[in-house]
Amino acid sequence: MTLPSSALRAADQIAYLDHAAASDAGRQYKHKLLAALDPRPGNAVLDVGCGPGTDLPALANAVGDAGTVFGVDHDPAMVEQARQRTAAFPGVEVQAGDAHALPLDDASMDRARADRVLQHLADPARALAELRRVVRPGGLVALAEPDWDTLAIADTDTTLSRAYTRYITTSVVRNATIGRQLARLLDDTGFEIDSVDATVILFRDYRSAETILRMPSVAQRAWQAGALDEQAARAWLARLTNCPFLAAFTFFTAIGRVPATGGLVAPGLPSPLQVAVRAGERVRAGERVRAGERVRAGERVRAGERVRLGAGSAAGAGVGAAAERDARALRHRVVRHRL
Ligand SMILES: C[S@@+](CC[C@H](N)C(=O)[O-])C[C@H]1O[C@@H](n2cnc3c(N)ncnc32)[C@H](O)[C@@H]1O
């Protein structure tokens, strides 16, 4: 729910994100979003626009030793920070990448989340199409975005408060009203909508609001751009610091589900692509493996599903202990391909 500022240095941006995540509102919605995303042990989970890695440890704990968490961010400073913070989690992998062209295979993820990322993107619909591509049928996507058009700052000069909000929506945040568009965007991209939620983020003291909303620097940019009258805006800022403070905006979350049937994950392949894994077949780390929920001798599996090798997979000679040992190495190399 943070307001972006292109002027922020990487360290300031990270401190800013940390502060937002540690706030009561930040902790509450992240907790609820994680529960709604419902990552399971053994899942592969993507956090696109992962920032400094704030949510990666919780995801790693949820998926456990058999799962994998991928953090992707286009900012090298964020990637570096996220890697440092998750160094103790062997199942977490952070890489540089663009939400518009994810560096992941089709249907390779069980879950994905994008937390306050769409508001910044040149093409949010394209990013959602990418999430649709990389999440397997039946998998879930969690989105969380503010709606800056709803920002209401209490003051005697309502006109100035409105002009300030309008400046944010027209000149500060690229997709300022994305929060209210989440359900529509999910539907347009072919997701089923599991849930939509709206929370009011309320600030009752100037200091905590200032950390998130950055009124002085944004107001200054606005009067320099001619969007606010400087004298009136300075008086407005002075009143905000001296009077009982109140500001609020609406924050939206939505959970989308990739339909379990219909719509092939791997374009060009027949759906479902039925394959049989034969007894005695060997699966080695680094080898391209067949798509399937589990590799068991003789078991039929479907294209677009993720291969998960674990306890219970040792049905055939070769597809067993050795494969289990290599399961982690294999997990993110799973590809769809004609058998
Ligand atoms: C407001 S921060 C949120 C970070 C994190 N999701 C969180 O909740 O703390 C937005 C993040 O999206 C990243 N981002 C912006 N555009 C992106 C893109 N095109 N591809 C990948 N990441 C992007 C930024 O670098 C930043 O780390």
The ligand as a MOL file (V3000), in Angstrom:
LIG
                    3D

  0  0  0     0  0            999 V3000
M  V30 BEGIN CTAB
M  V30 COUNTS 27 29 0 0 0
M  V30 BEGIN ATOM
M  V30 1 C 5.6080 -1.7200 -3.8400 0
M  V30 2 S 6.9010 -2.8460 -4.1780 0 CHG=1
M  V30 3 C 6.2320 -4.3200 -3.4410 0
M  V30 4 C 7.2660 -5.3290 -3.0630 0
M  V30 5 C 6.7380 -6.6130 -2.4390 0
M  V30 6 N 5.7720 -7.2560 -3.2790 0
M  V30 7 C 6.1290 -6.3440 -1.0840 0
M  V30 8 O 4.9530 -6.5720 -0.8900 0
M  V30 9 O 6.8700 -5.8860 -0.2020 0 CHG=-1
M  V30 10 C 6.7810 -3.1850 -5.9070 0
M  V30 11 C 7.8860 -4.0930 -6.4300 0
M  V30 12 O 7.6040 -4.4150 -7.7960 0
M  V30 13 C 8.8140 -4.4190 -8.5140 0
M  V30 14 N 8.5050 -4.2320 -9.9390 0
M  V30 15 C 8.0310 -3.1300 -10.5330 0
M  V30 16 N 7.8920 -3.3440 -11.8490 0
M  V30 17 C 8.2760 -4.6190 -12.0990 0
M  V30 18 C 8.3660 -5.4340 -13.2800 0
M  V30 19 N 8.0190 -4.9590 -14.4750 0
M  V30 20 N 8.7970 -6.6970 -13.1500 0
M  V30 21 C 9.1670 -7.1920 -11.9350 0
M  V30 22 N 9.1170 -6.4540 -10.7980 0
M  V30 23 C 8.6760 -5.1900 -10.8680 0
M  V30 24 C 9.6000 -3.2730 -7.9000 0
M  V30 25 O 10.9880 -3.3700 -8.1800 0
M  V30 26 C 9.2670 -3.4520 -6.4280 0
M  V30 27 O 10.1930 -4.2890 -5.7990 0
M  V30 END ATOM
M  V30 BEGIN BOND
M  V30 1 1 1 2
M  V30 2 1 2 3
M  V30 3 1 2 10
M  V30 4 1 3 4
M  V30 5 1 4 5
M  V30 6 1 5 6
M  V30 7 1 5 7
M  V30 8 2 7 8
M  V30 9 1 7 9
M  V30 10 1 10 11
M  V30 11 1 11 12
M  V30 12 1 11 26
M  V30 13 1 12 13
M  V30 14 1 13 14
M  V30 15 1 13 24
M  V30 16 1 14 15
M  V30 17 1 14 23
M  V30 18 2 15 16
M  V30 19 1 16 17
M  V30 20 1 17 18
M  V30 21 2 17 23
M  V30 22 1 18 19
M  V30 23 2 18 20
M  V30 24 1 20 21
M  V30 25 2 21 22
M  V30 26 1 22 23
M  V30 27 1 24 25
M  V30 28 1 24 26
M  V30 29 1 26 27
M  V30 END BOND
M  V30 END CTAB
M  END
